[in-house]
Amino acid sequence: MPKAKGKSRRHKYSYNLNRKRLYRSARRRAAPRIACSHIRHAWDPHKSVAQNLAEMGLAEDPNKAVPIPKKLLGMEVETDGQQPGKKIVRKPYVVNEMELEASLPEKKSNTLSRDLIDYVRYMIQNHGENYKEMARDEKNYYQDTPKQIKRKINVYKNFYPEEYKNFIASLKPEKMEVQ
């Protein structure tokens, strides 16, 4: 049975093929990934990146948008008093919406796990402020040192200050009943 013709033959490198040009053209065709929804909705795929950003009033190059004055660089250059031409912003609503979104207060999504809260409450309830006893407790599964336990309790205090105050207040009557 005859062999397949192209299998055994060694593949030769084609020196005449311009791989950079192929790669560049593939990159050019791909649309840019835009994270901001306001920009994504105002984007015109038939225009260049620079044209789209100029229409929205955004800067393509931050170095050109906010140039460093020559005085700061140590050189003094005379200017003719001419200001560079202002570009027309056709889609100002994009910048306005982005500013509005940035001015909104950020939600605090910091929470502690239920296990850590239960662990801290158990330690405070049984040992009070004695961190060395807490380190020797049988519920200290992770073998935290006294300083690590103290740090966890401080984190709990900072995250839930009202809950911590109420918890400490509820512990005081229990201690009076025991005495």
N, C-alpha and C positions, 0 to 999 in steps of 0.2 A: 504494500500500500504506500503511495507516495506521501511525502511530508507536506505540511502546509507551507506555502511559498514564503510568506513574510515572517513566520515565527522564528526561524533559526537565524535570520539575518540580523546583524547588529544595527541598532538605531543610530543614525548619525545626527550630530548637532547641526542645526541649520544656522549658519553664521549670518545669512542675509536677512533673517527675520528680526524686525525691530520690536522687541518685547515691551520696552518702555512705552511706546506709542499705543500698543494694544491695551496695556494696563491703564494708561491715562484716559483713553477714550471710554473704557468701561466705567471708570470712576466718574467721569463727567456726566454720563447718562443717569447715574443713580441720583435720586432726589435726596436732598439733605434731610436728616432726621431732626425734627423740630419738637422740642419738649413742651414749649409753652403753647397752650391751646389758642391764645389770642393771635399769636404770630401764624400758627398753622392755618387758621381760618382766613387770614388776610393774605396768605402767600399766593403768588401768581407763578405757576410752574413754567410759564413761557418766558419769564424774565430771569436775569442773572441774580445771584445772591446780593451783589452790591446794589442793584436797582431796587430789589424788593426791600432791603433794609433802609435805603434812602427814602423810599416812599412812606415808610412807617415812622421815619424820624429817628431811627436807630443807627448806631455807628457800626460800620463793618470792621474798622481798625481802630482800637481805642487809642493808639499812639497818635493817630491823625486827628481824632476827635478832641482830645485834650492834650495839646502839644506842650512840651516842657519849654518854658521861656528861656531865651538865650542868656539872660542875666544869671540864671541859676547855674548854667553850664560854665560860666566864667567868661563868656564872650559877649560883647555888646555890639549889636548890629542896629544901624539906623533903619527905620521903617518909613515908608512913604505916607503912612496914615490911611492906607487902603485896607478895608476889611475884606477878608475872603468872601466870595459870593455865597449868599445863603441859599440853601437848597429848599425846594418846595416840598412840604410834607403833605401828601395826598391822603394818608390814612392816619390822622392823629389819634383816632379812637383806640388804636392798639396800645400806644404808650400810656394813654389815660387809664385804660383798663388794667394795664400792668401795674401802674402806680397805685391804683385803688386796691388791687389785690395785695400788694406789698404792704400797704398801710393797715390792713386788717390785723387784729391781735392774733398771735399764735396760740393755738390750744395746747394746754399742757397735757401730754399723754403719758407722763411719767407715772408708773404704778409699780408696786412691788408685788412679788408673787405671794399667793395666799400661804404657801408653806413658810416663807420667810417671816411673814407677819405673825403666824401662829408660833413659830420658833422664838421670836423676840418676846412676844407676850408671855409665853411659858417661862422663859428665863427671868423676866422681870417679876413675874408673879411669884416664882419660887425662891429667887435669890436677891431680889431688890437691886442694889447697886454693886454687889460683890461679884466682880468679873472673874476672879480666880475660882470661885465656887462654880460659876457658870461653865468655865472651861473644863472642870472635872465632872460635870453632870453627865449622866448616861444618855441624855437626849442630844448631846453634842456629837452627832454622828460624824461630822466632817472634821472633827478634832480641831476646831477653831481655837486660836490662842485668845487670851483675855483681851488683847488689843483689837483683834478681828471682831470679837463679839461686841465690844464697845462701839466699833465703827458701824456695825450693822444696826445697833440700837440707835445711834445718832442718825443714820439714814432714815430709819423708821420715824424718828422724831421730826425730821425735816419734811418728809413726804406727807405725814398725817399729823400735824401738830394738835388739832382739835381732838382727834381720836385718842392721841397719846395722853392729853390732859384728862379726858374723861376716864380713860383706863386707870391712870394713877389715882384719880379721885375715888374711883370705885374700889381700889385696893385698900385705901386707908380705913374705911369702916370694918373691913374684914380683919385687919390687923388688930383693931381695938377689941373686936369680939373675942379674938384668940387670947388676949391678955386678960 
